[in-house]
């Protein structure tokens, strides 16, 4: 009975898992990024002011009028490069915006090119990060197309512009030298009038490494495409790009708000009361229909002109996010078992400090986890062995009542007789199921850890496995995992009848197919865990000896002595 309960729970998990794998659409890969990008014009969208009714996003305004002459500015377009320990930021003096944002510690491909989080191959009328827009539509083209005077010093850069019309604009960026935080300040004035500009962020994110995990519809379960994400202090909300149009505008006092994908995030942190609007942007196909990608653009509007507003533009690394804000770590979607996944991540990184290889760190941590749950698994196997030994007697009892309907009161006698048999033999029908159920949180937490943690991105293991976040290119480890599951199921005690046992043998085949496109780090964990379970099963079999099957007594030798006392006795009948 308890075996069936456990299998029901496990199969329920597989049904949910298979639904996600089969029906969640995969994110098609983006074309290879180029180091040079075409110059793009100004902003394309802006939400209504805070507290106002949401308005449709207007079309991209035309470039600045040629009659506008700069008093403070520059005569030619140029790039300004700011480098820190973590990023290489390329600004353009046209509009004073970010043109490229390279993460030094994360490679985009095997050639060693750094990830650029500003997407390339986008339409020319899409805004660059930190584009500005004001309600006076005639000023917006100048804000994003004028050639600003750029002044760089250390990790700071300032852009200033003043036109003959009296328009004065100042934008200041300060990059955290040890992190991925950009502190942004902007002021827009014309004469004695001060504007509260919208801060626009073009479509993102630009990481293409996370989308190269298979090329099959199965990969949709392992790769998270760009989505809207915000935290208002109560819970983290996530909205897929396909559903953004249903609710594009969100207002509140955000702990953080922005756009993230599987491994990276672009968001404002602790901005105070603000309004954010999302817009879906479809990148056109450039080489084939399969290269089209759906990204998200975001626009921020604060209650006051932006002053020292913090933006995070980097990886979803737990330690880095925590250093920015304690709640920011919730951007990593570990699910309901985050409370367990976080310490497991700490343990994995601690082991990595000794092995310097995340593949071996996964193997060692898997062994340590299985050592901890050894007593629970041992107790479950022993209980299952006892239940297996009682199966002939249980079946004999059930056969005597097989002709009775379920609603027949006489069937209560069968339940009483079964419980008496359990008491007589000292068997708890739940003791084989509950210990294994207690291990499921560890399984799910480690699953989420290996699927979401950026530490495995680009991490090599050995031989042909060069990236633990990508599938095994030759499908060797998934096939070995399936074989180990088949082996484990063959030697595990079961209370199911032979027909059910044969049907359950399909499970290893199903999991093998589903894991063909799973990250190799996840498959490695499952395979090592299976090997440990097989070894423990043989050890337990040796420790408790071979199963002793109870002989079924003929019905003539049975009688129910005292159902209330919970005991049965053998009738002393002799022929």
ChimeraX attribute file (.defattr): number of C-alpha atoms within 10 A of each C-alpha:
attribute: neighborCount
match mode: 1-to-1
recipient: residues
	/A:1	16
	/A:2	21
	/A:3	19
	/A:4	14
	/A:5	15
	/A:6	17
	/A:7	14
	/A:8	12
	/A:9	13
	/A:10	13
	/A:11	13
	/A:12	12
	/A:13	12
	/A:14	16
	/A:15	12
	/A:16	11
	/A:17	13
	/A:18	17
	/A:19	12
	/A:20	16
	/A:21	21
	/A:22	17
	/A:23	12
	/A:24	15
	/A:25	16
	/A:26	22
	/A:27	26
	/A:28	23
	/A:29	19
	/A:30	25
	/A:31	17
	/A:32	13
	/A:33	18
	/A:34	11
	/A:35	9
	/A:36	10
	/A:37	15
	/A:38	11
	/A:39	11
	/A:40	17
	/A:41	23
	/A:42	29
	/A:43	32
	/A:44	23
	/A:45	28
	/A:46	28
	/A:47	28
	/A:48	20
	/A:49	20
	/A:50	19
	/A:51	11
	/A:52	9
	/A:53	9
	/A:54	15
	/A:55	11
	/A:56	10
	/A:57	14
	/A:58	11
	/A:59	12
	/A:60	17
	/A:61	20
	/A:62	15
	/A:63	16
	/A:64	18
	/A:65	13
	/A:66	7
	/A:67	7
	/A:68	12
	/A:69	13
	/A:70	19
	/A:71	14
	/A:72	16
	/A:73	19
	/A:74	17
	/A:75	11
	/A:76	9
	/A:77	12
	/A:78	14
	/A:79	17
	/A:80	17
	/A:81	17
	/A:82	19
	/A:83	16
	/A:84	17
	/A:85	13
	/A:86	17
	/A:87	25
	/A:88	17
	/A:89	21
	/A:90	16
	/A:91	24
	/A:92	22
	/A:93	27
	/A:94	28
	/A:95	29
	/A:96	33
	/A:97	25
	/A:98	22
	/A:99	27
	/A:100	25
	/A:101	23
	/A:102	21
	/A:103	23
	/A:104	17
	/A:105	11
	/A:106	21
	/A:107	18
	/A:108	20
	/A:109	14
	/A:110	10
	/A:111	7
	/A:112	10
	/A:113	16
	/A:114	18
	/A:115	23
	/A:116	27
	/A:117	22
	/A:118	23
	/A:119	23
	/A:120	22
	/A:121	17
	/A:122	19
	/A:123	14
	/A:124	14
	/A:125	17
	/A:126	22
	/A:127	24
	/A:128	30
	/A:129	25
	/A:130	24
	/A:131	27
	/A:132	33
	/A:133	30
	/A:134	18
	/A:135	15
	/A:136	9
	/A:137	10
	/A:138	15
	/A:139	18
	/A:140	23
	/A:141	22
	/A:142	26
	/A:143	28
	/A:144	27
	/A:145	21
	/A:146	27
	/A:147	25
	/A:148	30
	/A:149	19
	/A:150	22
	/A:151	13
	/A:152	14
	/A:153	9
	/A:154	11
	/A:155	16
	/A:156	16
	/A:157	19
	/A:158	20
	/A:159	24
	/A:160	23
	/A:161	25
	/A:162	22
	/A:163	17
	/A:164	12
	/A:165	12
	/A:166	14
	/A:167	20
	/A:168	20
	/A:169	21
	/A:170	18
	/A:171	23
	/A:172	21
	/A:173	24
	/A:174	19
	/A:175	22
	/A:176	17
	/A:177	15
	/A:178	11
	/A:179	19
	/A:180	22
	/A:181	21
	/A:182	21
	/A:183	19
	/A:184	19
	/A:185	17
	/A:186	23
	/A:187	18
	/A:188	22
	/A:189	16
	/A:190	15
	/A:191	9
	/A:192	7
	/A:193	9
	/A:194	13
	/A:195	15
	/A:196	20
	/A:197	27
	/A:198	27
	/A:199	25
	/A:200	27
	/A:201	29
	/A:202	25
	/A:203	27
	/A:204	26
	/A:205	26
	/A:206	21
	/A:207	26
	/A:208	19
	/A:209	22
	/A:210	22
	/A:211	22
	/A:212	17
	/A:213	25
	/A:214	22
	/A:215	15
	/A:216	14
	/A:217	16
	/A:218	24
	/A:219	29
	/A:220	23
	/A:221	22
	/A:222	25
	/A:223	24
	/A:224	18
	/A:225	24
	/A:226	28
	/A:227	26
	/A:228	27
	/A:229	20
	/A:230	25
	/A:231	22
	/A:232	18
	/A:233	12
	/A:234	8
	/A:235	10
	/A:236	17
	/A:237	12
	/A:238	16
	/A:239	18
	/A:240	17
	/A:241	21
	/A:242	12
	/A:243	12
	/A:244	18
	/A:245	14
	/A:246	8
	/A:247	11
	/A:248	18
	/A:249	19
	/A:250	17
	/A:251	16
	/A:252	17
	/A:253	15
	/A:254	21
	/A:255	21
	/A:256	26
	/A:257	31
	/A:258	26
	/A:259	29
	/A:260	27
	/A:261	25
	/A:262	24
	/A:263	24
	/A:264	24
	/A:265	26
	/A:266	26
	/A:267	24
	/A:268	23
	/A:269	22
	/A:270	20
	/A:271	22
	/A:272	16
	/A:273	16
	/A:274	20
	/A:275	24
	/A:276	25
	/A:277	25
	/A:278	28
	/A:279	22
	/A:280	22
	/A:281	18
	/A:282	15
	/A:283	18
	/A:284	17
	/A:285	15
	/A:286	12
	/A:287	10
	/A:288	9
	/A:289	10
	/A:290	15
	/A:291	16
	/A:292	18
	/A:293	18
	/A:294	19
	/A:295	25
	/A:296	25
	/A:297	27
	/A:298	27
	/A:299	26
	/A:300	27
	/A:301	24
	/A:302	21
	/A:303	15
	/A:304	12
	/A:305	18
	/A:306	21
	/A:307	15
	/A:308	15
	/A:309	19
	/A:310	22
	/A:311	21
	/A:312	23
	/A:313	24
	/A:314	27
	/A:315	23
	/A:316	27
	/A:317	17
	/A:318	20
	/A:319	11
	/A:320	17
	/A:321	21
	/A:322	14
	/A:323	12
	/A:324	17
	/A:325	14
	/A:326	12
	/A:327	16
	/A:328	23
	/A:329	19
	/A:330	19
	/A:331	25
	/A:332	23
	/A:333	18
	/A:334	23
	/A:335	14
	/A:336	12
	/A:337	18
	/A:338	18
	/A:339	11
	/A:340	17
	/A:341	24
	/A:342	18
	/A:343	13
	/A:344	19
	/A:345	19
	/A:346	13
	/A:347	15
	/A:348	22
	/A:349	19
	/A:350	14
	/A:351	18
	/A:352	18
	/A:353	12
	/A:354	10
	/A:355	13
	/A:356	13
	/A:357	17
	/A:358	22
	/A:359	23
	/A:360	19
	/A:361	21
	/A:362	24
	/A:363	19
	/A:364	18
	/A:365	21
	/A:366	21
	/A:367	16
	/A:368	12
	/A:369	17
	/A:370	21
	/A:371	14
	/A:372	12
	/A:373	15
	/A:374	16
	/A:375	12
	/A:376	19
	/A:377	25
	/A:378	20
	/A:379	18
	/A:380	23
	/A:381	24
	/A:382	19
	/A:383	22
	/A:384	26
	/A:385	22
	/A:386	24
	/A:387	26
	/A:388	20
	/A:389	18
	/A:390	21
	/A:391	20
	/A:392	16
	/A:393	17
	/A:394	18
	/A:395	12
	/A:396	15
	/A:397	19
	/A:398	16
	/A:399	11
	/A:400	12
	/A:401	15
	/A:402	12
	/A:403	9
	/A:404	11
	/A:405	10
	/A:406	11
	/A:407	8
	/A:408	8
	/A:409	10
	/A:410	12
	/A:411	18
	/A:412	13
	/A:413	14
	/A:414	18
	/A:415	13
	/A:416	15
	/A:417	21
	/A:418	17
	/A:419	18
	/A:420	20
	/A:421	19
	/A:422	19
	/A:423	14
	/A:424	13
	/A:425	12
	/A:426	10
	/A:427	17
	/A:428	16
	/A:429	17
	/A:430	16
	/A:431	18
	/A:432	27
	/A:433	23
	/A:434	17
	/A:435	19
	/A:436	17
	/A:437	17
	/A:438	13
	/A:439	17
	/A:440	13
	/A:441	14
	/A:442	18
	/A:443	17
	/A:444	17
	/A:445	23
	/A:446	27
	/A:447	19
	/A:448	22
	/A:449	27
	/A:450	26
	/A:451	24
	/A:452	23
	/A:453	20
	/A:454	21
	/A:455	20
	/A:456	22
	/A:457	21
	/A:458	19
	/A:459	17
	/A:460	18
	/A:461	20
	/A:462	11
	/A:463	6
	/A:464	11
	/A:465	20
	/A:466	17
	/A:467	23
	/A:468	26
	/A:469	29
	/A:470	27
	/A:471	26
	/A:472	25
	/A:473	16
	/A:474	11
	/A:475	16
	/A:476	13
	/A:477	22
	/A:478	27
	/A:479	20
	/A:480	15
	/A:481	25
	/A:482	23
	/A:483	17
	/A:484	21
	/A:485	24
	/A:486	18
	/A:487	16
	/A:488	20
	/A:489	18
	/A:490	14
	/A:491	12
	/A:492	15
	/A:493	22
	/A:494	21
	/A:495	19
	/A:496	16
	/A:497	9
	/A:498	10
	/A:499	8
	/A:500	12
	/A:501	14
	/A:502	12
	/A:503	9
	/A:504	15
	/A:505	15
	/A:506	11
	/A:507	16
	/A:508	20
	/A:509	17
	/A:510	13
	/A:511	17
	/A:512	21
	/A:513	15
	/A:514	19
	/A:515	25
	/A:516	23
	/A:517	26
	/A:518	27
	/A:519	25
	/A:520	29
	/A:521	30
	/A:522	23
	/A:523	26
	/A:524	22
	/A:525	22
	/A:526	24
	/A:527	23
	/A:528	19
	/A:529	21
	/A:530	22
	/A:531	17
	/A:532	17
	/A:533	20
	/A:534	20
	/A:535	13
	/A:536	18
	/A:537	20
	/A:538	13
	/A:539	13
	/A:540	17
	/A:541	19
	/A:542	10
	/A:543	9
	/A:544	10
	/A:545	9
	/A:546	10
	/A:547	13
	/A:548	11
	/A:549	15
	/A:550	13
	/A:551	11
	/A:552	14
	/A:553	12
	/A:554	8
	/A:555	10
	/A:556	9
	/A:557	12
	/A:558	14
	/A:559	12
	/A:560	15
	/A:561	13
	/A:562	11
	/A:563	13
	/A:564	8
	/A:565	8
	/A:566	16
	/A:567	16
	/A:568	17
	/A:569	12
	/A:570	12
	/A:571	12
	/A:572	7
	/A:573	8
	/A:574	5
	/A:575	2
